[in-house]
Amino acid sequence: MTRPPLLMVSEPGSFAERTIVHRKPQIIANVIANNAYPPEIVNALSGLAHEIARECVQPLQEGTADPADKVFWHHAWRRWEGRTWRQLGWFFAETYFYRRLLETVGYFAPGPWRRHDPFGAEKAAALASGLDIMAGYAPWPDNWNAETRVVAWLYRSLWGNRADLSNMTIQRDLETAVHASSEHLLVDDTASVAARLASGRVERLDWIADNSGLELLVDLDTIDMLLAEGLVREVHLHVKPQPYFVSDAMVVDVENTLAALAGHPAAALRAIGERLRTAKAKGRLHLDTHPFWATCLGYVDLAPDLAVALAQADLIVLKGDVNYRRLLDDRQWPPTTPLEAVTAYMPAPFCALRTCKGELIVGLREGQAEDLTAQDTDWMINGLRGVVHYVVPEKATPPRR
């Protein structure tokens, strides 16, 4: 299949342009405000903001403990050498921004700021507010069957990625929950995913996380339910190896979240944390990471060793907008393109849970995108709508047991 053009920062008035031109300088300002960096780092951050506004994109000046890191980014940068930030492919611009920011704050360099998360203060605040919201969730009826419970948890995990995280909390009444979710879903394969999970045919689930805070809390709640109900034997939770896209979860963020759950005053949250810690100790919950997750690559260029690992899964769950963009290689596919036609390279069956926060989408009916645009010009980016795709790639082979 011929791949369409990349989404570009240079598209006038696009969300991609706004992200780089306006949001990235604001992120730099927030990093300066939230961290006690010395003047030399503050000046370097200001210099990065100036480069984004007016200059050509510059190469990395230092490497990391992994020599392949600098080689990778230098090769990726060479494609865009001599271009301004407004002339870059959107996904490269965003991912390279975070790599450059880490270099600028000395994240990989020896010294007092090594491994200091520049977004740590924001993540801590998001965890605290997320725990408050989680504590207010209604208890779940004990008489729901496994498939019904999976549907409800998947909806809650999906909407945990919304900007307004509190207004789509799944209610105790399943009918209300399904209606509240389905009317905002543009593609909804939730029933197929739930049937697979409830069938007992998913021994290994690989969950590719997105944001920390409330979203990670809800993801962990879903994973806890699947393990506690015996619907999966083991879960591999994939997280980022370094700070990325401000709030993306790393291993340390998961550990902090588990500790916060296990020490929470609310008994229900405390029980989730304790069960998950036990699952981790018994090898049923694994925290995995890989350099691929912090690169500018899409799933079509999945690292070979990571592809082998993911091929062992009976089901992969991909959370959030960045994973969706990776599935589509951040390209301008026609919205009626079937997702399975784009993702034949995926190594195992997968479910994509995504709220719409970027100007790309597939799997829609003829005329659906045009109708949505007539109703709401920001429908692709405002997070009010979502998709639940379930795809079984033809080339995906069952894991050997």
Secondary structure per residue as TSV (DSSP state, phi and psi in degrees):
chain	resnum	aa	ss	phi	psi
A	1	M	-	360.0	132.6
A	2	T	-	-71.0	127.7
A	3	R	-	-84.9	135.4
A	4	P	-	-74.7	175.2
A	5	P	-	-64.8	157.0
A	6	L	B	-68.4	153.1
A	7	L	-	-68.8	132.9
A	8	M	B	-119.0	144.9
A	9	V	T	-63.9	-26.4
A	10	S	T	-73.7	-6.0
A	11	E	S	-70.2	112.7
A	12	P	T	-59.7	133.2
A	13	G	T	75.1	4.8
A	14	S	-	-79.2	162.7
A	15	F	H	-63.9	-35.0
A	16	A	H	-59.9	-44.9
A	17	E	H	-62.5	-45.3
A	18	R	H	-62.6	-37.7
A	19	T	I	-61.0	-44.9
A	20	I	I	-80.7	-44.5
A	21	V	I	-73.6	-35.7
A	22	H	I	-111.6	-46.1
A	23	R	I	-73.9	-39.2
A	24	K	H	-64.5	-43.0
A	25	P	H	-61.2	-33.4
A	26	Q	H	-68.6	-36.6
A	27	I	H	-62.0	-42.1
A	28	I	H	-60.8	-43.6
A	29	A	H	-61.0	-40.4
A	30	N	H	-66.1	-39.9
A	31	V	H	-61.4	-42.5
A	32	I	H	-63.5	-42.0
A	33	A	H	-70.5	-31.4
A	34	N	H	-96.4	0.0
A	35	N	S	-135.1	145.6
A	36	A	-	-89.3	53.1
A	37	Y	-	-69.7	147.8
A	38	P	-	-71.9	165.9
A	39	P	H	-54.3	-36.8
A	40	E	H	-66.1	-35.2
A	41	I	H	-74.5	-41.0
A	42	V	H	-59.5	-42.8
A	43	N	H	-65.2	-39.0
A	44	A	H	-66.1	-37.8
A	45	L	H	-64.6	-41.4
A	46	S	H	-62.5	-36.5
A	47	G	H	-64.8	-37.3
A	48	L	H	-64.1	-42.1
A	49	A	H	-62.0	-40.2
A	50	H	H	-64.1	-41.4
A	51	E	H	-60.8	-44.8
A	52	I	H	-60.8	-36.5
A	53	A	H	-77.8	-32.9
A	54	R	H	-136.5	-12.7
A	55	E	S	-121.1	172.7
A	56	C	B	-73.5	151.6
A	57	V	-	-69.1	131.8
A	58	Q	-	-101.6	154.8
A	59	P	-	-77.8	165.7
A	60	L	-	-64.1	147.7
A	61	Q	S	-103.4	-16.8
A	62	E	-	-136.5	165.4
A	63	G	-	-106.3	-162.7
A	64	T	-	-126.1	-171.5
A	65	A	S	-62.4	-24.4
A	66	D	S	-97.4	107.3
A	67	P	H	-58.7	-27.3
A	68	A	H	-65.4	-23.2
A	69	D	H	-62.3	-50.5
A	70	K	H	-66.8	-38.0
A	71	V	H	-60.5	-45.0
A	72	F	H	-59.7	-50.7
A	73	W	H	-70.7	-31.2
A	74	H	H	-65.9	-41.8
A	75	H	H	-63.3	-43.5
A	76	A	H	-64.1	-40.2
A	77	W	H	-66.8	-35.1
A	78	R	H	-58.1	-31.5
A	79	R	T	-60.7	-29.5
A	80	W	T	-113.0	10.5
A	81	E	T	-55.3	135.7
A	82	G	T	86.7	-3.6
A	83	R	-	-94.6	151.3
A	84	T	B	-80.8	167.6
A	85	W	G	-61.5	-26.8
A	86	R	G	-75.3	-8.0
A	87	Q	G	-109.4	14.2
A	88	L	S	-95.1	159.7
A	89	G	B	-64.6	142.1
A	90	W	H	-62.8	-47.0
A	91	F	H	-67.7	-39.7
A	92	F	H	-61.7	-45.0
A	93	A	H	-58.3	-45.2
A	94	E	H	-67.5	-48.6
A	95	T	H	-69.0	-38.9
A	96	Y	H	-68.1	-33.1
A	97	F	H	-56.2	-47.0
A	98	Y	H	-68.5	-34.9
A	99	R	H	-67.3	-41.1
A	100	R	H	-65.9	-37.9
A	101	L	H	-63.5	-42.5
A	102	L	H	-62.6	-39.6
A	103	E	H	-61.7	-43.1
A	104	T	H	-64.2	-35.7
A	105	V	T	-91.4	5.1
A	106	G	T	74.1	29.8
A	107	Y	S	-63.5	-35.6
A	108	F	S	-99.1	-10.0
A	109	A	S	-86.0	150.8
A	110	P	S	-59.9	144.8
A	111	G	S	133.4	-176.9
A	112	P	T	-67.6	-18.8
A	113	W	T	-102.0	7.1
A	114	R	T	-63.3	128.7
A	115	R	T	63.9	16.9
A	116	H	-	-83.2	120.4
A	117	D	-	-74.8	114.2
A	118	P	T	-66.1	-14.6
A	119	F	T	-106.1	11.7
A	120	G	H	-59.6	-40.3
A	121	A	H	-63.7	-41.2
A	122	E	H	-67.4	-38.2
A	123	K	H	-65.3	-39.8
A	124	A	H	-63.0	-41.6
A	125	A	H	-65.8	-39.9
A	126	A	H	-66.3	-36.7
A	127	L	H	-65.3	-44.0
A	128	A	H	-62.7	-45.8
A	129	S	H	-69.4	-35.1
A	130	G	H	-64.9	-38.4
A	131	L	H	-63.7	-38.7
A	132	D	H	-62.4	-41.7
A	133	I	H	-68.1	-45.1
A	134	M	H	-59.2	-38.5
A	135	A	H	-63.8	-23.2
A	136	G	T	-90.8	-1.2
A	137	Y	S	-64.6	142.1
A	138	A	-	-68.4	146.5
A	139	P	-	-65.2	154.5
A	140	W	-	-96.9	134.5
A	141	P	-	-59.4	142.7
A	142	D	T	-79.2	-14.3
A	143	N	T	-93.6	7.7
A	144	W	-	-73.8	140.4
A	145	N	-	-77.9	170.9
A	146	A	H	-60.1	-42.7
A	147	E	H	-65.4	-39.6
A	148	T	H	-63.8	-42.0
A	149	R	H	-65.3	-40.6
A	150	V	H	-63.7	-42.5
A	151	V	H	-56.8	-49.0
A	152	A	H	-63.5	-43.2
A	153	W	H	-66.8	-38.1
A	154	L	H	-64.4	-41.0
A	155	Y	H	-61.2	-43.8
A	156	R	H	-66.3	-38.4
A	157	S	H	-65.4	-39.5
A	158	L	H	-59.3	-52.3
A	159	W	H	-77.6	-8.3
A	160	G	T	-64.2	-13.4
A	161	N	T	-90.3	-1.2
A	162	R	S	-73.9	156.5
A	163	A	S	-66.2	-43.7
A	164	D	S	-95.3	89.6
A	165	L	T	-74.8	-17.5
A	166	S	T	-92.0	-17.1
A	167	N	T	-91.1	2.2
A	168	M	T	-123.3	25.4
A	169	T	-	-58.5	128.3
A	170	I	-	-63.6	131.3
A	171	Q	-	-84.1	167.8
A	172	R	S	-65.1	-34.5
A	173	D	S	-78.7	114.3
A	174	L	H	-61.4	-39.4
A	175	E	H	-59.0	-42.5
A	176	T	H	-63.7	-41.3
A	177	A	H	-63.0	-47.4
A	178	V	H	-64.4	-42.3
A	179	H	H	-65.0	-44.0
A	180	A	H	-62.9	-33.7
A	181	S	H	-82.5	-47.4
A	182	S	H	-65.0	-31.7
A	183	E	T	-72.4	-13.5
A	184	H	T	-107.6	1.2
A	185	L	E	-97.5	129.3
A	186	L	E	-88.8	-28.1
A	187	V	E	-135.0	129.2
A	188	D	E	-137.1	93.5
A	189	D	-	-101.0	22.4
A	190	T	H	-57.2	-41.3
A	191	A	H	-61.1	-38.1
A	192	S	H	-68.0	-40.5
A	193	V	H	-64.9	-45.0
A	194	A	H	-63.4	-40.0
A	195	A	H	-62.9	-39.7
A	196	R	H	-65.9	-44.5
A	197	L	H	-66.9	-34.7
A	198	A	H	-81.3	-7.2
A	199	S	T	-79.9	-15.3
A	200	G	T	83.2	8.1
A	201	R	-	-95.7	3.4
A	202	V	-	-109.3	95.6
A	203	E	S	-81.5	-43.9
A	204	R	E	-116.7	125.7
A	205	L	E	-113.8	126.6
A	206	D	E	-104.7	121.0
A	207	W	E	-112.5	114.0
A	208	I	E	-97.1	105.6
A	209	A	-	-75.7	165.6
A	210	D	-	-122.4	-100.2
A	211	N	B	-86.3	152.4
A	212	S	S	-82.1	-168.5
A	213	G	T	77.8	-143.1
A	214	L	H	-60.8	-39.1
A	215	E	H	-61.0	-45.7
A	216	L	H	-63.9	-39.5
A	217	L	H	-58.0	-45.0
A	218	V	H	-69.6	-37.4
A	219	D	H	-60.4	-45.9
A	220	L	H	-65.0	-35.7
A	221	D	H	-61.7	-42.1
A	222	T	H	-66.0	-44.3
A	223	I	H	-61.7	-41.1
A	224	D	H	-59.5	-45.1
A	225	M	H	-61.5	-45.1
A	226	L	H	-63.9	-39.7
A	227	L	H	-71.4	-44.7
A	228	A	H	-65.8	-34.8
A	229	E	T	-80.5	-6.6
A	230	G	T	73.4	20.2
A	231	L	S	-79.2	-22.8
A	232	V	-	-134.8	151.8
A	233	R	S	-85.2	-40.9
A	234	E	E	-147.8	152.6
A	235	V	E	-125.3	133.4
A	236	H	E	-108.1	112.3
A	237	L	E	-95.7	113.6
A	238	H	E	-95.2	126.1
A	239	V	E	-131.9	171.6
A	240	K	B	-75.2	150.1
A	241	P	S	-84.1	-8.5
A	242	Q	S	-160.4	166.6
A	243	P	-	-56.4	138.2
A	244	Y	-	-161.1	131.6
A	245	F	T	50.2	41.4
A	246	V	T	64.4	-65.1
A	247	S	T	-108.2	3.6
A	248	D	B	-61.0	142.6
A	249	A	-	-79.4	137.0
A	250	M	B	-112.6	174.6
A	251	V	H	-56.3	-44.7
A	252	V	H	-62.2	-33.6
A	253	D	H	-68.1	-38.1
A	254	V	H	-66.1	-44.6
A	255	E	H	-60.9	-42.4
A	256	N	H	-63.7	-37.6
A	257	T	H	-69.2	-42.5
A	258	L	H	-62.7	-40.7
A	259	A	H	-65.0	-40.5
A	260	A	H	-65.5	-38.6
A	261	L	H	-65.5	-48.3
A	262	A	H	-64.7	-25.0
A	263	G	T	-103.1	11.5
A	264	H	-	-77.1	145.9
A	265	P	S	-64.1	-29.7
A	266	A	S	-74.0	125.3
A	267	A	H	-60.7	-37.6
A	268	A	H	-64.0	-42.7
A	269	L	H	-70.3	-39.0
A	270	R	H	-60.8	-39.0
A	271	A	H	-66.6	-38.9
A	272	I	H	-60.1	-48.6
A	273	G	H	-60.8	-42.3
A	274	E	H	-67.4	-41.4
A	275	R	H	-64.2	-42.7
A	276	L	H	-67.9	-37.7
A	277	R	H	-63.5	-39.1
A	278	T	H	-65.3	-42.3
A	279	A	H	-61.5	-38.7
A	280	K	H	-66.5	-43.0
A	281	A	H	-65.2	-30.4
A	282	K	T	-91.5	2.6
A	283	G	T	80.2	17.6
A	284	R	S	-93.8	-22.3
A	285	L	E	-120.4	121.7
A	286	H	E	-115.5	137.2
A	287	L	E	-101.9	111.8
A	288	D	E	-114.4	149.2
A	289	T	E	-145.5	166.2
A	290	H	-	-161.5	144.2
A	291	P	G	-55.9	-29.0
A	292	F	G	-52.7	-38.2
A	293	W	G	-65.0	-18.3
A	294	A	G	-110.0	23.3
A	295	T	S	-104.5	-175.7
A	296	C	S	-98.6	15.8
A	297	L	-	-89.0	147.6
A	298	G	-	-92.2	174.9
A	299	Y	G	-67.1	-21.2
A	300	V	G	-63.6	-22.5
A	301	D	G	-111.6	32.8
A	302	L	-	-55.2	134.2
A	303	A	-	-56.9	133.9
A	304	P	H	-54.8	-43.5
A	305	D	H	-68.2	-33.5
A	306	L	H	-70.7	-36.6
A	307	A	H	-61.9	-40.1
A	308	V	H	-63.2	-42.7
A	309	A	H	-64.4	-45.8
A	310	L	H	-67.6	-27.0
A	311	A	T	-66.3	-16.1
A	312	Q	T	-78.7	-10.7
A	313	A	-	-79.3	144.7
A	314	D	S	-82.0	-23.6
A	315	L	E	-156.4	138.5
A	316	I	E	-113.2	132.2
A	317	V	E	-107.8	124.6
A	318	L	E	-111.2	119.1
A	319	K	E	-97.2	138.4
A	320	G	H	86.4	177.4
A	321	D	H	-73.9	-38.5
A	322	V	H	-64.2	-42.5
A	323	N	H	-64.2	-36.5
A	324	Y	H	-65.0	-43.7
A	325	R	H	-62.0	-36.4
A	326	R	H	-66.2	-38.7
A	327	L	H	-59.1	-40.5
A	328	L	T	-91.4	5.0
A	329	D	T	56.0	25.7
A	330	D	T	52.9	45.0
A	331	R	B	-115.6	161.0
A	332	Q	-	-85.1	62.8
A	333	W	-	-67.2	142.3
A	334	P	-	-56.8	139.6
A	335	P	T	-63.8	-17.1
A	336	T	T	-89.0	0.8
A	337	T	S	-63.5	128.8
A	338	P	-	-67.2	136.5
A	339	L	H	-61.1	-35.3
A	340	E	H	-64.6	-25.7
A	341	A	H	-72.7	-24.0
A	342	V	H	-90.7	-25.0
A	343	T	-	-118.3	33.6
A	344	A	T	-62.1	-19.2
A	345	Y	T	-78.2	-12.6
A	346	M	-	-64.5	140.5
A	347	P	S	-83.5	-5.6
A	348	A	S	-158.9	162.8
A	349	P	-	-57.1	143.8
A	350	F	E	-144.0	157.7
A	351	C	E	-123.2	127.6
A	352	A	E	-105.3	116.4
A	353	L	E	-104.8	112.6
A	354	R	E	-146.0	128.8
A	355	T	E	-89.8	145.8
A	356	C	-	-79.8	109.2
A	357	K	-	-133.6	19.3
A	358	G	S	-153.2	156.4
A	359	E	S	-85.4	58.1
A	360	L	-	-155.6	144.3
A	361	I	-	-166.8	150.1
A	362	V	-	-136.2	172.1
A	363	G	-	85.8	8.9
A	364	L	-	-85.7	160.8
A	365	R	-	-76.2	160.7
A	366	E	T	-57.9	129.0
A	367	G	T	83.0	-9.8
A	368	Q	H	-66.1	-43.8
A	369	A	H	-62.9	-40.6
A	370	E	H	-66.2	-40.2
A	371	D	H	-64.1	-41.0
A	372	L	H	-65.1	-40.1
A	373	T	H	-63.7	-36.8
A	374	A	H	-66.4	-31.1
A	375	Q	H	-83.0	-37.4
A	376	D	-	-155.0	107.1
A	377	T	T	-67.1	-18.1
A	378	D	T	-103.1	18.8
A	379	W	T	-61.7	-24.8
A	380	M	T	-82.0	-13.4
A	381	I	T	-128.4	-10.2
A	382	N	S	-90.0	2.2
A	383	G	S	74.0	8.2
A	384	L	S	-83.1	-16.3
A	385	R	-	-125.0	163.1
A	386	G	E	-149.8	176.8
A	387	V	E	-137.9	146.7
A	388	V	E	-126.6	100.8
A	389	H	E	-96.8	142.3
A	390	Y	E	-126.9	123.0
A	391	V	E	-132.5	134.3
A	392	V	-	-114.5	97.3
A	393	P	-	-61.1	142.4
A	394	E	T	-61.0	-33.7
A	395	K	T	-83.6	-10.9
A	396	A	-	-67.5	129.0
A	397	T	-	-111.5	144.7
A	398	P	-	-61.0	142.6
A	399	P	-	-61.4	147.9
A	400	R	-	-81.9	127.1
A	401	R	-	-103.7	360.0
